[in-house]
């Protein structure tokens, strides 16, 4: 038996590759870039037994940008 398929969609994550890039995130509910740690927490949840009843879904880790 295979496990359920999940997706994790990040938006703007504060990593060195975007350092110095001008970003206007003021229109999203959480008006800042996410941290790698915040994305990792979402990934850890999806990979854990705590999500055993979650199936076939995608998690938007985007500060509400797609809300």
C-alpha positions as CSV (number, residue, x, y, z in Angstrom):
1,X,0.0,0.0,0.0
2,X,1.3,3.4,-0.9
3,X,0.8,6.5,1.2
4,X,-1.3,9.5,0.3
5,X,0.0,12.2,-2.1
6,X,0.6,15.6,-0.5
7,X,1.9,18.8,-1.9
8,X,3.5,21.8,-0.2
9,X,3.5,25.1,-1.9
10,X,5.7,27.8,-0.6
11,X,5.7,31.4,-1.8
12,X,8.4,33.8,-0.9
13,X,10.9,32.3,1.5
14,X,13.7,34.4,3.0
15,X,16.7,32.6,1.6
16,X,20.1,34.0,0.4
17,X,19.0,33.8,-3.2
18,X,16.4,36.5,-2.7
19,X,18.6,38.8,-0.6
20,X,18.5,42.3,-2.0
21,X,15.5,41.6,-4.3
22,X,12.9,44.3,-3.8
23,X,9.7,42.7,-2.7
24,X,6.3,44.2,-2.0
25,X,4.4,41.8,0.2
26,X,2.2,44.4,1.8
27,X,-1.0,43.1,0.1
28,X,-0.8,39.6,1.7
29,X,-2.2,39.0,5.2
30,X,1.2,38.2,6.6
31,X,3.3,41.0,4.9
32,X,6.7,39.4,5.0
33,X,8.7,36.6,3.5
34,X,8.4,33.3,5.3
35,X,11.3,31.6,6.9
36,X,12.8,28.2,6.0
37,X,11.9,27.1,9.5
38,X,8.2,27.9,8.9
39,X,8.2,25.8,5.7
40,X,10.1,23.0,7.5
41,X,7.4,22.9,10.2
42,X,4.7,22.5,7.6
43,X,6.8,19.7,6.0
44,X,7.3,18.0,9.3
45,X,3.6,18.0,10.0
46,X,2.7,16.5,6.6
47,X,5.4,13.8,7.1
48,X,4.3,13.0,10.7
49,X,1.6,10.7,12.1
50,X,-0.2,13.9,13.2
51,X,-1.4,14.2,9.5
52,X,-2.5,10.6,9.2
53,X,-6.1,11.7,8.4
54,X,-5.0,14.3,5.9
55,X,-5.0,12.9,2.4
56,X,-4.4,14.1,-1.1
57,X,-4.2,17.7,-0.3
58,X,-1.8,20.6,-0.8
59,X,-0.7,23.0,1.9
60,X,-0.1,26.6,1.0
61,X,2.8,28.0,3.1
62,X,2.5,31.5,1.7
63,X,1.5,34.0,4.4
64,X,-2.1,34.0,3.1
65,X,-1.1,35.2,-0.4
66,X,-3.4,32.7,-2.0
67,X,-6.2,33.1,0.5
